[in-house]
Amino acid sequence: MDEVPEDWERALAIVAHPDDLEYGTTAAVAKWTGQGKTVTEVIATRGEAGIDSMDPDEVARIRSAEQIEAARIVGVETVEFLDFQDGVLEYGLPLRRAIAAAIRRHRPEVVLSLNFRESFPGGGFNMADHRVLGLAAADAVRDAANRWVFRDLGLDPWQGVRFALFGGSPQDTHYVDITGHLQAGIDSLLAHHVYFSNLGAEFDAAGFLTGNAETVGRAVGVEHALTFEMIES
């Protein structure tokens, strides 16, 4: 397995919900922002359907704030919300258009997103919002580069994305050495404390992330690592 190249300066992370990035990817983000790179986050929804016992408007407010704090912990200054409806994301032109617009605005060299495959490593079924968002992000990279697609945006095309990385994929191809940055990733996940406190079950964030990072690290010969599926542009 090859290591993810790090000779770039700007990345754009695009996921469906608050907390999606924090199940591992933010440890890599902490490494990259520590190197002086700029990482911006774009979240398609505000996670308002994520807490059964709370009003969605209140959940949206809380989870948005938790995401902004989680991002701050790993050195991300800009978090944008596209305000699509949580739980019912649909693959189609509106979502591709919104993501393509974000890519054209921020002009990243790298796009980060989440697994769009049907399952996670180990066989757990992936949820619809993740599948839809990841696939739309992959396609929007090409949309953003084509000046004749989404011309109504009034934004110059951006052909500078070198590759997209999808975390949590069962078809991983590359890894990032996150040795020394795992704790920042754990702290970013723990920033979603209201969300986790309402799930009705104990979740060991530190144990979950550490176990995954150690397993991958052993496989690639470092202390802690994460894997990604890479799609080159």
N, C-alpha and C positions, 0 to 999 in steps of 0.2 A: 504494500500500500504506500502511495506517495504522500509526501507532506504538502499541505496547501501552501502555494507560493505567498510570500509576504512582501513582495516588492511593489506595493501599491499604497495609495494614500487615502482613498475615500470608499466607504462601503455604505450601502443602504440595506437595512434589515426590514423585511416586509412579512408580517404574519397576521393571523386571523384575530387573535385574542390577546389581551393583557395576560401575561405569564407564559405565553408560548415560547418566547426566547429564553426564559429563565431555566428551562429544564436541561441546561447544558451549554447552549450557545453563548450565553453571556460571559462565561469564563474565558472564551476565546475573544469576545469583545473587550473584556478588561485587559487582556494581553495587548490587543491591537491599539486601544486608546493609550495605553501606557507607552507604546512606541511612538506616539504622536500622530497616529492616524485618526481620521474623523469618521465616526459611525453615527448614522442617523436612523431613527426607528420610525416606521410607519405601521400603524395597527389598523386593520380593516374595521373592527368593531370595538365597542367599549366593554364587551363581556357582560352585558346587562342580563343575559339569560343564564348566568352561571351560578346564581345562588337561589335555590328554590324558595327559601323562607323570607326573602327580602324583595321589596318593590324594585322593578327593573331600573327605574330612574335613579334611585338611590345607589343601586349596585353599579350603575354606569359611572356615577360620580366617584364612588370609592375606588373602583378598580382602575379608573383612569389615573387617579392620584397615586395609587400603588405602583402603577406602571412607570410613571414619571420618576418616582423615588427609586425604583429598581434600576432604571436606566442611569440615574445620577450616580448610583453606587459603582457602576462599571465605566463611568466616564463619558456617557452619552448626554449631550446637552439638548438635543432637539428630538421631541417625540410628537408625531402627528397622528391624528385619528381620522379615518376616512368616513366614519359614522354609517357604515353598512349595518344591517340588523344582525345581531348575534344569533347563531343557531340555524340561520336559514340563508347563508351565503349561497349564491348561485353562480356557477361558471357561466360567463357570457361577456358581452361587450361592455356593459357598464363597469364591471369589476376590472377587466383588462384595461379599459380606458383610464380609470382612476390610478391604477398602478403605473401604467405607462407615463401618465402625467407626473407622478412622483419621481420616476426615474429621470425624466427630462428636466425636472426642476433641480434635482440634487446631483445629477451627473456623476454617478458612482462608477468606480472601476470594478467593484465586486457587489453582487446582490446576495443577501443572506435570507433564507426562508426556512420553512419546515417541510418535513416529509409529505409528499403528495401521493405516495403509494398507498395501496389498500390496507397494508398492515404495517405495524412497527416491527423492529427486530424482536424475535421471540414469538411473533405470531399474533399479538393483540391487534384487533381491528381498529383501523384509523378512523377518526370521526369525519363527517362530511365537510365541515368548515375547513379542516386542515387540507383535505384532498383538493377541494375546490380552490382554495387560496394559493397553495403551492403550485398547482398547474397553471393558474392564471398568472402568477408571478413569472414562471418560466416563459410563458408565451409573451408576456408584456415586455420582457427584455428585447425580444425581436420587434414587437410593435413600436417600442420607443425609438428604435434605430431606423425605422422606415419612415421617411419624410411624407409618404403618401398615405400613411395610416393615422387616423385621429388628427387630421389637419385642423379641425375646429378648435383644438387646444390652444393654438397660437403660441406653441413652444417649439423651439428648434429641436430637431431630432438629436438623439444621443446614441452614438455608436461606440462609446468607450467602455461598455461593460465587457470585461475579459472573461468572467465566468460567474456562475451562480452556484451557491452552496446550500444544500438542503440537509438540515440536521435531523437526526432520528430516523434515517432511511435504512431499510433492510438491504438496500443496494449501495452501501457506502463504498467510496472509491479512494478517499483521501483522509488525512488526519491532521489535527492541529495539536502541537505539544503545548499543554496549558499548565505545565509544572510551575508552581509559584503563583498561579492565578485562580486556583480552584476556590479558595475561600471567598474571593470577590463574587464568583458565580453563586456560591451558596448564599451569601448575604443578599444578593439580588433576588433570589427565589424567596427567601424569608421575608422580603419586603411586602409580599402578597399575604400578609398575616390575616386580614379580615376574610379574604377569600378562603384560605385554608381552614380558618377557625369555624367556618360554616359548612364544611364538607361532611361533617359528621363522622370523621374517622381520623385517627392519628396518621400523620405523614412525616416521615423522617427525611427532611430535605437534605441534610448533610450526608446521611447514610446513602441515600439514593444517588446523589451526584458523585460522591466519593467512590462508591462501588463501581459505577459505570466508568469513571475516569481511570480507576486503577486497572480495571479489566482491559480497557483499550490500551492503556499505557504499557502493560506487560506484553501485549501483542506486538507493539511497535518499538519497544525498547526504551521507553522513557517512564518517568514516574506517573504522570497524569496526562491523558490525551482525550480528545473527542474525535469522532468520525463524522464525515459529511459525504453526501453524494454530490459530485461536481458535474455541472453541465457547462461546457465551454461555449462561448459565443462565436 
